[in-house]
């Protein structure tokens, strides 16, 4: 009688990180001090990965424990796992370079032109599962951009350092909600927008979720909307 083959768990980020470095299991065992049997279990998904599992491998592989844990979804990691390996991914979603990126090698930054603006993009982007972009975000990955929030203006909704996924194909402030806009210094910032219907010309109320910062109103034609905020990424 034919038997159904047992499905194997997908390879974990530890396997892909080691492969990306071209390192054998024996060498990683020697550098990390972890047994070959334990390494095999961790790579093959027989043990659910935690950050404390990965710390012994981080220095040996040159990746952080977070990068290994979120391999394929964290900047600086490859997103080339295939559907047959259990991780369907889209192409990379670029991240906008922020004013706080002082340590980033400027020669590696890429450029993105939109209208009269040229934005600098980080060399590494984010990778999202295709099904998540299609079913949850309901947009195309080619219309997505990751923006880092700065300051406490949108606290507690969005904290400084949080990454916000923006759909730059949605530039109309309807419905009301969170949007990425350009400030007077051409920086891309996240604010809550409320469209106000006026008899002659529409106006937009720009709201900070932090009550310490006052709201303001501008004419819709004077406001440059980069896109609609869809998702906040926060690494705890």
RAHURA-V828215 format. One record per residue. N is the residue number from 1. RES is the residue in one small letter. SS is DSSP state (H for helix, E for strand, C for the rest). BURIAL is 1 if it has 16 or more other ideal C-beta (glycine too) atoms within 10 Angstrom, else 0. D_LAST is the distance of its C-alpha to the last C-alpha in whole Angstrom. Layout:
# RAHURA-V828215
n=N res=RES ss=SS burial=BURIAL d_last=D_LAST
n=N res=RES ss=SS burial=BURIAL d_last=D_LAST
This chain:
# RAHURA-V828215
n=1 res=x ss=C burial=0 d_last=50
n=2 res=x ss=C burial=0 d_last=47
n=3 res=x ss=C burial=0 d_last=44
n=4 res=x ss=C burial=0 d_last=41
n=5 res=x ss=C burial=0 d_last=38
n=6 res=x ss=C burial=0 d_last=35
n=7 res=x ss=C burial=0 d_last=32
n=8 res=x ss=C burial=0 d_last=30
n=9 res=x ss=C burial=0 d_last=26
n=10 res=x ss=C burial=0 d_last=25
n=11 res=x ss=C burial=1 d_last=24
n=12 res=x ss=C burial=1 d_last=21
n=13 res=x ss=H burial=1 d_last=19
n=14 res=x ss=H burial=1 d_last=20
n=15 res=x ss=H burial=1 d_last=24
n=16 res=x ss=H burial=1 d_last=23
n=17 res=x ss=H burial=1 d_last=22
n=18 res=x ss=H burial=1 d_last=25
n=19 res=x ss=H burial=0 d_last=27
n=20 res=x ss=H burial=1 d_last=26
n=21 res=x ss=C burial=0 d_last=27
n=22 res=x ss=C burial=0 d_last=30
n=23 res=x ss=C burial=0 d_last=30
n=24 res=x ss=C burial=0 d_last=32
n=25 res=x ss=H burial=0 d_last=30
n=26 res=x ss=H burial=0 d_last=33
n=27 res=x ss=H burial=0 d_last=31
n=28 res=x ss=H burial=1 d_last=28
n=29 res=x ss=H burial=1 d_last=29
n=30 res=x ss=H burial=0 d_last=31
n=31 res=x ss=H burial=0 d_last=28
n=32 res=x ss=H burial=1 d_last=25
n=33 res=x ss=C burial=0 d_last=28
n=34 res=x ss=C burial=1 d_last=26
n=35 res=x ss=C burial=0 d_last=29
n=36 res=x ss=H burial=0 d_last=30
n=37 res=x ss=H burial=0 d_last=30
n=38 res=x ss=H burial=0 d_last=27
n=39 res=x ss=H burial=1 d_last=26
n=40 res=x ss=H burial=0 d_last=28
n=41 res=x ss=H burial=0 d_last=26
n=42 res=x ss=H burial=1 d_last=22
n=43 res=x ss=H burial=1 d_last=24
n=44 res=x ss=C burial=0 d_last=26
n=45 res=x ss=C burial=1 d_last=23
n=46 res=x ss=C burial=0 d_last=25
n=47 res=x ss=C burial=0 d_last=22
n=48 res=x ss=C burial=0 d_last=18
n=49 res=x ss=C burial=1 d_last=16
n=50 res=x ss=C burial=0 d_last=13
n=51 res=x ss=H burial=0 d_last=12
n=52 res=x ss=H burial=0 d_last=14
n=53 res=x ss=H burial=1 d_last=17
n=54 res=x ss=H burial=1 d_last=16
n=55 res=x ss=H burial=0 d_last=16
n=56 res=x ss=H burial=1 d_last=20
n=57 res=x ss=H burial=1 d_last=21
n=58 res=x ss=H burial=1 d_last=18
n=59 res=x ss=H burial=0 d_last=21
n=60 res=x ss=H burial=1 d_last=24
n=61 res=x ss=H burial=1 d_last=23
n=62 res=x ss=C burial=0 d_last=21
n=63 res=x ss=C burial=1 d_last=18
n=64 res=x ss=C burial=1 d_last=14
n=65 res=x ss=H burial=1 d_last=13
n=66 res=x ss=H burial=1 d_last=10
n=67 res=x ss=H burial=1 d_last=13
n=68 res=x ss=H burial=1 d_last=15
n=69 res=x ss=H burial=1 d_last=13
n=70 res=x ss=C burial=1 d_last=13
n=71 res=x ss=C burial=1 d_last=16
n=72 res=x ss=C burial=1 d_last=18
n=73 res=x ss=C burial=1 d_last=15
n=74 res=x ss=C burial=1 d_last=14
n=75 res=x ss=C burial=1 d_last=16
n=76 res=x ss=C burial=0 d_last=18
n=77 res=x ss=C burial=1 d_last=19
n=78 res=x ss=C burial=0 d_last=22
n=79 res=x ss=C burial=1 d_last=22
n=80 res=x ss=C burial=0 d_last=25
n=81 res=x ss=C burial=1 d_last=25
n=82 res=x ss=C burial=0 d_last=28
n=83 res=x ss=H burial=0 d_last=28
n=84 res=x ss=H burial=0 d_last=30
n=85 res=x ss=H burial=0 d_last=27
n=86 res=x ss=C burial=0 d_last=25
n=87 res=x ss=C burial=1 d_last=23
n=88 res=x ss=C burial=0 d_last=24
n=89 res=x ss=C burial=1 d_last=23
n=90 res=x ss=C burial=1 d_last=24
n=91 res=x ss=C burial=0 d_last=25
n=92 res=x ss=E burial=1 d_last=22
n=93 res=x ss=E burial=1 d_last=21
n=94 res=x ss=C burial=1 d_last=22
n=95 res=x ss=E burial=1 d_last=19
n=96 res=x ss=E burial=1 d_last=21
n=97 res=x ss=C burial=1 d_last=21
n=98 res=x ss=C burial=1 d_last=20
n=99 res=x ss=C burial=0 d_last=22
n=100 res=x ss=C burial=0 d_last=19
n=101 res=x ss=C burial=0 d_last=20
n=102 res=x ss=C burial=0 d_last=22
n=103 res=x ss=C burial=0 d_last=22
n=104 res=x ss=C burial=0 d_last=22
n=105 res=x ss=C burial=0 d_last=26
n=106 res=x ss=H burial=0 d_last=28
n=107 res=x ss=H burial=0 d_last=30
n=108 res=x ss=H burial=0 d_last=27
n=109 res=x ss=C burial=0 d_last=26
n=110 res=x ss=E burial=0 d_last=28
n=111 res=x ss=E burial=0 d_last=30
n=112 res=x ss=E burial=0 d_last=30
n=113 res=x ss=E burial=0 d_last=32
n=114 res=x ss=E burial=0 d_last=33
n=115 res=x ss=C burial=0 d_last=36
n=116 res=x ss=C burial=0 d_last=36
n=117 res=x ss=E burial=0 d_last=33
n=118 res=x ss=E burial=0 d_last=32
n=119 res=x ss=E burial=1 d_last=28
n=120 res=x ss=E burial=0 d_last=26
n=121 res=x ss=E burial=1 d_last=24
n=122 res=x ss=C burial=1 d_last=22
n=123 res=x ss=C burial=0 d_last=23
n=124 res=x ss=C burial=0 d_last=20
n=125 res=x ss=C burial=1 d_last=19
n=126 res=x ss=E burial=1 d_last=17
n=127 res=x ss=E burial=1 d_last=19
n=128 res=x ss=C burial=1 d_last=19
n=129 res=x ss=C burial=1 d_last=21
n=130 res=x ss=H burial=0 d_last=24
n=131 res=x ss=H burial=0 d_last=24
n=132 res=x ss=H burial=0 d_last=21
n=133 res=x ss=H burial=1 d_last=22
n=134 res=x ss=H burial=0 d_last=26
n=135 res=x ss=H burial=0 d_last=25
n=136 res=x ss=H burial=0 d_last=22
n=137 res=x ss=H burial=1 d_last=22
n=138 res=x ss=C burial=0 d_last=26
n=139 res=x ss=C burial=1 d_last=27
n=140 res=x ss=C burial=0 d_last=27
n=141 res=x ss=H burial=1 d_last=25
n=142 res=x ss=H burial=0 d_last=27
n=143 res=x ss=H burial=1 d_last=27
n=144 res=x ss=E burial=1 d_last=23
n=145 res=x ss=E burial=1 d_last=21
n=146 res=x ss=E burial=1 d_last=18
n=147 res=x ss=E burial=1 d_last=18
n=148 res=x ss=E burial=1 d_last=15
n=149 res=x ss=C burial=1 d_last=15
n=150 res=x ss=C burial=1 d_last=17
n=151 res=x ss=C burial=0 d_last=17
n=152 res=x ss=C burial=0 d_last=17
n=153 res=x ss=C burial=1 d_last=20
n=154 res=x ss=C burial=1 d_last=18
n=155 res=x ss=C burial=1 d_last=16
n=156 res=x ss=C burial=0 d_last=15
n=157 res=x ss=C burial=1 d_last=15
n=158 res=x ss=C burial=1 d_last=13
n=159 res=x ss=C burial=0 d_last=12
n=160 res=x ss=C burial=0 d_last=13
n=161 res=x ss=C burial=0 d_last=11
n=162 res=x ss=C burial=1 d_last=10
n=163 res=x ss=E burial=1 d_last=12
n=164 res=x ss=E burial=1 d_last=15
n=165 res=x ss=E burial=1 d_last=17
n=166 res=x ss=E burial=1 d_last=21
n=167 res=x ss=E burial=1 d_last=24
n=168 res=x ss=C burial=1 d_last=27
n=169 res=x ss=C burial=0 d_last=29
n=170 res=x ss=C burial=1 d_last=29
n=171 res=x ss=C burial=0 d_last=30
n=172 res=x ss=C burial=0 d_last=32
n=173 res=x ss=C burial=1 d_last=30
n=174 res=x ss=C burial=0 d_last=31
n=175 res=x ss=C burial=0 d_last=30
n=176 res=x ss=C burial=0 d_last=28
n=177 res=x ss=E burial=0 d_last=25
n=178 res=x ss=E burial=1 d_last=22
n=179 res=x ss=E burial=1 d_last=23
n=180 res=x ss=E burial=1 d_last=23
n=181 res=x ss=E burial=1 d_last=26
n=182 res=x ss=E burial=1 d_last=28
n=183 res=x ss=C burial=0 d_last=28
n=184 res=x ss=C burial=0 d_last=32
n=185 res=x ss=C burial=0 d_last=30
n=186 res=x ss=C burial=0 d_last=30
n=187 res=x ss=C burial=0 d_last=26
n=188 res=x ss=E burial=1 d_last=24
n=189 res=x ss=E burial=1 d_last=22
n=190 res=x ss=E burial=1 d_last=20
n=191 res=x ss=E burial=1 d_last=23
n=192 res=x ss=E burial=1 d_last=24
n=193 res=x ss=E burial=1 d_last=27
n=194 res=x ss=E burial=0 d_last=30
n=195 res=x ss=E burial=0 d_last=34
n=196 res=x ss=E burial=0 d_last=37
n=197 res=x ss=C burial=0 d_last=40
n=198 res=x ss=C burial=0 d_last=43
n=199 res=x ss=C burial=0 d_last=46
n=200 res=x ss=C burial=0 d_last=47
n=201 res=x ss=C burial=0 d_last=43
n=202 res=x ss=C burial=0 d_last=40
n=203 res=x ss=E burial=1 d_last=37
n=204 res=x ss=E burial=1 d_last=34
n=205 res=x ss=E burial=1 d_last=32
n=206 res=x ss=E burial=1 d_last=29
n=207 res=x ss=E burial=1 d_last=26
n=208 res=x ss=C burial=1 d_last=23
n=209 res=x ss=C burial=1 d_last=21
n=210 res=x ss=C burial=0 d_last=21
n=211 res=x ss=C burial=0 d_last=24
n=212 res=x ss=C burial=0 d_last=25
n=213 res=x ss=C burial=1 d_last=26
n=214 res=x ss=C burial=0 d_last=29
n=215 res=x ss=C burial=0 d_last=29
n=216 res=x ss=E burial=0 d_last=32
n=217 res=x ss=E burial=0 d_last=34
n=218 res=x ss=E burial=0 d_last=36
n=219 res=x ss=E burial=0 d_last=38
n=220 res=x ss=H burial=1 d_last=36
n=221 res=x ss=H burial=0 d_last=38
n=222 res=x ss=H burial=0 d_last=37
n=223 res=x ss=C burial=1 d_last=33
n=224 res=x ss=C burial=1 d_last=32
n=225 res=x ss=E burial=1 d_last=29
n=226 res=x ss=E burial=1 d_last=27
n=227 res=x ss=E burial=1 d_last=26
n=228 res=x ss=E burial=1 d_last=24
n=229 res=x ss=E burial=1 d_last=20
n=230 res=x ss=E burial=1 d_last=19
n=231 res=x ss=E burial=0 d_last=16
n=232 res=x ss=E burial=1 d_last=12
n=233 res=x ss=E burial=0 d_last=10
n=234 res=x ss=C burial=0 d_last=6
n=235 res=x ss=C burial=0 d_last=4
n=236 res=x ss=C burial=0 d_last=0
